[in-house]
Amino acid sequence: MRTVTALAVLPLAVACGRAAPTPGVPAADAAQLLIDRNWLDTWPHDKDDHLHVYRFVPGMGGGVFQDRTVFKGSFELFQFTTDGATIDYHFPHDGLRRRVRYHIERVDGPEPFDLKLTIDGDPRGPGIYWGLTSDRGQDLDALLQR
């Protein structure tokens, strides 16, 4: 009986030992922060560093996912809607449709980032992306060439 009790308490003890998650921005703010900015999974330090980039651009009818280096890569266009807590993706090329939860947090780094996007069940990339609230993030290629 003691073994069963110990096994039942173990997950609770592990969960209590974890740091509390950083609260995300409210859904209305998340919906606004998601769009019209580059979301990178890593900051490249060399022209050959590999990265994934999302850009959600309703003004162009959807978004783009890039699997790239600074100067070369591939892209895939997609359609989406968001309510600030979920993204409904449609990738016309292969017909994939997926609804996933996401949240955005304000963070202090890694440098130069001040936003973190987490996409649970990301249909194309690693699920963790970094962004900038300032205009510095609008032209990724120009910023990387500095």
Order of alpha helices (4+ residues) and beta strands (2+ residues): alpha-alpha-beta-beta-beta-beta-beta-beta-beta-beta-alpha
